[in-house]
Amino acid sequence: MLVMVLSAFPFTYFGPVLARPPAFSIVHHIHGLLFFAWIGLYAWQTRLIAGGRTARHRELGLAGIAISAMMLPLGIALAIKAIERRIAAGDGHPFDFTLYNIVDITTFSLLMIASIASVTRHVEWHRRFTFGAALCLVGPAISRWFLPNWFIAIPERPPLTDMAPNLIADLFLIALVVHDRRSRGRVHPATLAVILLLVPIHVATPLLSVSAGWRGLAPILLQLGTAPVTATP
């Protein structure tokens, strides 16, 4: 997961930062720092558990909780900035992509709340809920692969290419299912819960994001300065 996330940003973040430092606001940098810190900490935490350093893992878990709490308002703030930027650029449907932001940050938050709530008495649930939360970050990172300036040109085939980033991230769930089957003889209920939450949402979101219902609701819900736009037949 860590490799996939880092591979997604050389042209959309790291490169522009080195070439044109003013390209991003301070909010963007804080957002990037926290999100990279979360996935990096998650990778480190799994290594600590694999090495039997449970006490250290628990101590760093407090940092993970703090980072997770800060990611929610920052994610919303950047989503709003992106809407304002698209409105200023004359985008006819500036709220379409916003549904992805809302879905990703909401599912991440729900899974992290469930993970924190189960950490003391239900460790196996805690591990799987955190795994699911990580996928909510991996999918948006993978979406950068589908931008024109990435390593390869990928033709757009909506809604399949819109579903692809999150569904590629969801392939990690196969590894979790295999782990469950090998270690327990059956799939853990928490694994099933994560699958039933993420996969249907990741299939439905691209369809809903361009629907007349979302395009009409989003400006009212987010209360930003543009009139609701009806869907093009």
N, C-alpha and C positions, 0 to 999 in steps of 0.2 A: 504493500500500500504506500509506504513512504517513497519508494522509488518511482511509482506511478505519479504521485503528487508532484515530486520535484521535477520530473521530466516534462510536466505540463506547463511550466512557467518560464522557460528560458527566453522566449520571444515576447511573452505578454507581460512579464514583470521584471525579471532579472536584467534582461538586455536593455529595456527602456530606462531602468534605474541607472545603469552604468553609462548609457549614452546621453540621456536627457534627464538628469535628476529632477527638474521641476515638473515632469510629466504626471506625477501623482501628488495628491495632497497628503498631509500628515495623517489624516484618518485612514487613507489607503495603506500607508506604511504600518500603522498600528494594527489594522485589520490583518494584513499579511503576516506580521510578526506573531500575532496570537494564533492564527490558523496553522501556520507552520510549526509553532511551538506545540500546539495540541497534538498534531500527528507525530511529531518527533518524540514528544513525551510518551505517547502511546507505544511507539516502537521500543522505547527504552524500558517502559514498564513491563512489557511482555518478556524482555530479556531478563529483567530482575526476577520475575516469577519463575522463568525457566531455570535460572541459576539458584533458586531457593532463597532469594533475599526478600522474603515476604515483608519483613518489618520496614525495610527501605522503600519497598513498593507502596506500603500504606502511607508512609510519610509524604512521598511525592504525590500521592493521590489527592492530598489537600490542594496542591498546586494545580492539579488537573481540574478540580472542582472550581477553583477561582478563575482559571482560563475559560472554562466552559461558560461560566456566568457572564463573563465580559463579551463573549462571542455573539450572544443574542442581540444586544442593543447595537453592536457594531455592524452586524449583518443587516439589520433593518436600516440603519443609517446609510450604508452604502447602497442598498437597494433603492432608497428614496433618491439619493444623489444620481443614480443611474437613470431613474425615471425623468428627473429634471433635465439631465443631459440629453436624453432622447427627445423630450418635448422641445427643447431649444433647437435641436437639429431638424425639427419638422417631421419626426417619425409619426406616421399615421396611426400606429398602434403601440404607443410607448409603454403599455402595461403588460404586454404579452409575456415578456421574459421575467417579469416580476413574480409571476406565479411560481416559477422554478425557485426563486430566492426564498419565497415564503414557505414553500413545501420543504425545501432542504433544511432551513433553519428550524422549522417547527418539528420535523421528524427527529433532527439531531437533538433538540431540547427535550422532547418527550422521552427519547431513549436514554439520554443522560440522566434525567430525573429518575427513570426506572432503574438505571444502573446504580445510582447513588442510594436509592431507597433499599436496594437488595444487597448492598455490599457486605453487611455484617452477618446476616443470617442465611442468605441464599447466594453464595459466592458463584456458583455455576450460572445462575441467572445474570448476576452482575457482569461476568465476563462476556456473555453473549450479547447483552444489551449494549455494552461498550463497543463490541465488535460492530454491531449494527450502526451505532452512532458514527463510527469511523467511516463507514461506507457512505454516510450522508455528506462527508467531506471529499471522499475520493471521486464520487460521481461528478460534482461540479468542477473539480480539477481536470478530469478527463475531457470535459467539454472543450477545453482549450485545444485539444488535439484536432478538433474539427474546425478550427479557425483557419483562414487561408494562409497565414504566415507560419504554420507549424511545419514539421518535417516533410509531410506528404500531403498531397492534394486528395481530399475525400469528397466525392460528389454529394451534393445535398439531395436527400430523398426523404423529405418530411412525410409523415411524422416519424419514420424509422430512425433517421439520423438524429432527430430530437430526443428520441427515447434512448439511443445507443449509449451515451456516456454513463447514465445511471445504471442501465442494464449491464454494461461491462463491469462496473463496480460490483453489481449484485452477483457476478460470477464467483466472487469470493465466498458467497454463501454455500456454494457447492463444496468448497473445502471444509466449511464448518459442518455440513451434513456428513461428509465422509469421516471427519474427526469424531463426530457423535456416534456414528455407526461402529467405528473401530473401538472406541473407548467405552461405550455404554451399551452397544448392541441395538440401539434405537436412537431416533432423533430426539434431542432434548426439547421440551415444550417451549423454552425460550427461543430456540432456533426457529421453531415453527412460527412463533409470534412475530419475530423479526421478518421472516419471509413474507408472512401474510400482511404485514404492515407496509414493507418497502416495495415489493414487486408490483402489486396492483397500483400503488400510487405512482410509481415510475412509468407505468404504461399509460395511465390516465392523464397525467399532467400535461404532456404535449398536446393532447386532444382538447383538454379544457382551456389551455392557455390562449387558444385562438377562437374560442367559442364566443358567441354574442353575449352569453350570460356573464362570462368573466370580463369581457371588454366593457360591458355596461356597469358591472358592480365595482370593478377595481378603482375607477376615479372617485367613486363615492366612499369606498372603504378606506382608501388611502388619503382622501381629501386633498388631492393635489390639483393644481390649476389647469385643468383641461376638461372639456366636455366629454361625456361618454361617447365612444365611437362604436357604431354598429358594424357588425361583421360584413365583409364583402361577399356577395353571393358567389 
